[in-house]
Amino acid sequence: MTRRYKRGLVVGKFCPLHRGHEFLIRRAQAACGELLVISYAEPCPPGYEAAKRERWLARRFPDLRAVVIDAARLAALCRAAGIGSTSVLPPDAAPDDEHRHFVAWICLDLLGLTVDAVFTSEDYGDGFARVLASRFGHAVDHVCVDRARAAVPVSGTLLRADPHAHREFLAPDVYADFVRRVAVLGGESSGKTTLAAALAARLNTRWAPEYGRELWEAKDGRLDFDDMPHIAQIQVAREEKLAQEADRWLICDTTPLTTYFYSREMFGSAAPTLRRLSERPYDLTLLCAPDFGFVQDGTRRGADFRAVQDAWYRAELGKRKIPFHPLEGPPERRLAVAESLLAGLGFPAAGRFNDPYVD
């Protein structure tokens, strides 16, 4: 296939990166031998930081050259280019020409390149192309793609208001970053698996079962030291995959912190990989109390060990300054308390706040 342009350009905030952006980028890729994507936002909406936007672009377009900028990244680019005085990110509300000249400066001074086409879905693209042409010293075309938003009828403003209500406009691996993870911890025979499954069913979402239990059974209880970081890695990988299928919440039956406990209990230490994974953050941590009769299923160590686990969780969570919520009493009460806690972390409904960010 013959590409019409040598190098094209797409500029956007991508807060978040949605299907409309992806449609634009793919159309630009089809027309260019090389495509450059530049992303910046000033101020950046909370939850859409540069690292996250960079991760989305890398997930969706692994072969794309993407430059995602915030103040710190801009300073680093200036240093790398040998530029002593750093430029300042223009605010979103700055005049159009300020943004156009800023992008031209990025291309010429920081990246050492020019483009011969700029792709947008906006009327401002013609003026953008004229400024770039004047700075680059050669013609720059404006290619307008789906100006009427007929192919993908969505906007960043709509998605920022409630990404869950409009998740069909987000790729699953982008939507996964909006899913909140709930950690369910507890000693042996403390009801955590029962609670995790029941809570997921009540919320009509997914839950991540405990992989360590599966491997324990598969190996007849003969785990070795190297199994421990492997268990944590598989647990995290499953969480990431299930988050793409979840709805608002992912309920996690245990976390790498549990594997860290067992590694220290069984082998006296934990591998560096496991120590790092044990610090994985969760949006809500629930601790199931050992306040009902111990049930022996043939693999558990006993009620005394369950008490040791509970004490360790409380001490370790406190040492790590991780807030947690003890759940006590019968399953129905625990489920009700967990639901109320999740309701307290609810998401704003569409239209609840005034969004100052343009798409």
N, C-alpha and C positions, 0 to 999 in steps of 0.2 A: 504494500500500500504506500502510495506517495504522500508524504506529509507536506502540507501547504507552507508551514512555517518552520524555521530552524529552531527557534526558542520562543516559547510563550510564557505568559505570566498570569497568575490568578492571585488576587489579594483579598483577604477577608479576616474577620475576627474568629469565625467558627466557634461561636459560643452558644450552642454546641455545634459540632460538625454534624450536619444533617443530610438527608437524602438529596435535598436540593443542591447543596454544596458538592456532593459526590457526583451528581449528574453534570454539573458545570465542569468539574475537574476532569471527568472522563471524556467529555466532549473536547476539552482543550487538549488532553493527551492524544486523542485520535488525530488531531490536526497539526501536532507539533512533533518535531524530532526530539525535543527536550522541553520539559515544563518545570517552571519554578513557581513555588507557592510561598507567599509571604503572609504571615499572620501576626497581627498585634492588636491590642485593645487597651485604651487608656481613658478612664480606669477600667481594669478588668473586672467583670462581674464575679462575685464570690463563687467559688466552685468551678471556675473555668480557667484556672491558672495555666501558664504557658506550658508547663510540663505535661499537663493533662491533654491540652490541645495537640501538642507534639506527639503524644502517645496515640491519640486517635488517628492522626494523619499517617503515622507509621504503621498502625494496624491495618488501615483501609488501603493504603497506597505504599507498600513496602519499597517500591523502586523509585518513589518520587523524591525530588529534592525539595525539602520543605525547610524554611527558615522561620521559626517561631520566636518572637521577640518580646521580652519585657525589659524593664530598665537594667537589670543586672546582666541579662544576655546581650543587650545592646552595648553595654560597656565592655564586655568580653570581646565582642566582635570588633569594636574599635581598637582594642589593644592588639588583637591578632592582626589587624590590618595596619598597625603602626600609626594609628591616628591618635594624637595626644588628647585633643579636646573632644569629648563625647557629645553626640547630638542628644536631643531630648525627644522622647516619644510625643508626637502631637496628640493632644486630647481628641477624643471622638468628635467633639463639637467644633473642632477647628475648621476653618474654611477648606473647601475641597482642594484648592491649589496647594495648601500647606501639606496635605497628605500626599498629593501627587509628587511634589518636589522631594519629599522625604523618601518615598519609594524609589524615585530615580537616584537619590543619593545612596541608598542602600545598594542598589544594583551596581552603580559605578564605583563608589568609593570603598564599600565593604566587600562586595563580591567580585568586582572587576569584570562585569559582564553587562550586556544589553539584551533586550528582547525585541522581536519584530511584530509581536501581537500581544494584546492584553484582552483577556476574556472576562466578561462580567455578565450579570443579569440586570443591569441598571442603566438608566439613561445617562448617568455621569461618565460612562465609559468613553464617549467621544472626546470629551475634554481631557480625560485621563490620558488617552492615546496622544493627543496633541502636545501635552506637556512632556510626556516621555520622549516623543520624537524630537522636540526642541532641545532636550538635554542630551539625547543619544547621538544626534546628528544624522539620523536616518529615519525613514518612514516607520511608523508603528501603527498597525491596524487595530481597530476595536472590533471584536467579534462578540455580539450580544447573543446570549443563549437563554431561551425561555423567559423573556422579559415578563410575559403575562403570568408566569408561575403555573402554566397549564400542566406541564409534565409532573411537577412535584409541588402541590399547593401547600406550602408550609413557610413559616418564618421563624427566625431565631427568637423573636419576642414571644411567640406562641409557645415554643418549647421551653423557654426559660420560666414561663409562668407555671407550667406543669408538664415536665417531660414524660410523666407516666401516662397521662391522658392521651398523649400524642406519640406514643412510643413507636408506632408504625413508620414514623418518619426518621427514626434512628436505627442505624445498623445494630444488630444484637451486641457486638463487642464495644460499641459506644454506649448503648443503653446500660450495659452492665455496670458502668461507673456511677450510675445514678441509683443503683440498688444498694440499700443499706444492709449491712451484715449484722446478724444477731448471733452472738456466741452463747451457747448453752453449755454450762460446765457443771460438774458434780462428780462425786465419788461413785464407786461401783454401787449399783442398786440404789441410785438416788432418784430415778425417774426421769433423767435428762433425755433419753432417747424417746420415751413416750411423749414427753412434753414437746420436743422438737417436731415430731411427726404431727401431733395434734395441733400445734400452733400453725404449722405450714398449711394444714388442711383448713383450718378456720380462716386463714388469710388468703386461701386459694393461690398459694405460691409454692416454691420448691424448697426442699431442705437437703442438706448435705450430710449423709450418714457417716458414721465413724469408720474410716478406712482401717485404722489400727486394729479394730476388732476383727475385721475381715481377714487381715493378714495373720493375726494371732490364730484364728481358727484354721486357716489354710496351712499353717506351719505347725499345727498341733501344739501351740504355745511355746515353741522353741525359737524365739526371736533373738537376734544378735545385735551387737552395737550398731552396725551399719544399717540395720533395718530402721533404726529410729529416725534419722534424717529423711530416709526414703518415705516413711509413713507421713511425715509432715509435708514433704513436697507433693505427694499425691493428694493429700487432703486439701492443700491450697489450690492445686490444679483443678480439682473437682469443684471447689467453690467458684473459681473463675469461670468454669464452663457453665455451671448451674446458674450463675448470676445472669447469664445471657437469656435464660429461660424463665427467670423469676419475675414476679410482679411486685415491685416496690421493695420487698424484703427478701432476703435469703436467710433461712434459719440454719445455723451451723451446729450440728451435734458434735461438740468438742472442737478444739482448736489445737494448733501446734504447741500451745502452752501445756496441754495435757501430755503430749508426747515428750516434752521436755521433762515433766515430772517423772514419767516412767523411765526415761533414760537415766536420770540421776538415781532413781530408786533401784533399778535393776543393775546398772553398770557403774554407778558412782560418779558419772560425768556425762556431758552432752557434747556432741560435735559442734564446731563453730557454726555450721549451716543451720543446725537445729536451734542453737541459741538465737541466731538472727531471726529465724522464722517464728520463734516464740514471742517476739516483739510485734508481730503482725497486729495492726489495730482493728478493732471492731466498733461498730456504732453503738451497740448496747451489749452489756454482758450480764447474763442471768446465771445465778448460782443456785442449784437445786440442793436443798438442805437434806441431810441424812436423818429425817425425823419420822420415818416409818419403818416397819419391819424389814430386816435384811432378807433378800431372796437369793439363795445360792443356785446358780445355773450350771455349776460344774466347772466354771473357769474363774470365779471370783475368789478373793482371798479372805473375805470375812468382814464382819461388822466393825471390828477394831481398826482394820486397815482403812475402811471407808471413813471413819472418824479422822484418821491421820490425813487422808486426802483432803477432806473438808477444811481442816485446820491449815493445811499447806496452801490451798487456794486462797483462803482469806488473807493469810500473811503475804503471799506472793503478789496478789492483786494490790494489796495495800502498799507494799514496797515499790511496786511499779507505778503507783498512783493511777490505777485504773478503776474508775467507779464501777461498782457492781451492785446488783439487786438480788438479795436472797429471796428465794421462793420457798415457802413452807406450806405444810398442810396437805390436804388431799389434792389429787390432780385437777379437779374442777376449779379449786381456789387458785392454784398456781397458774392455770391457763387464763383465768380472769385477770389476775394481776399482770401477767405478761402482756395481755392485750391492752390493758390500760396504759402500761408503760410505752408500748408502741404508738398508741394514739397520741401520747404526749410528745412524740417525736414526729408527728405527722407533717406532711408536705403542704405548702400553701396551695390553695385552689387557684385555678386560672382566674386572672383578673383581680386578685386580692391586693396587688400592689402595682404601683406605677413604674413601668420599666423604661428607663431613660435611654436604653441602648438601641441604636438603629441596627437593622439586619445587614 
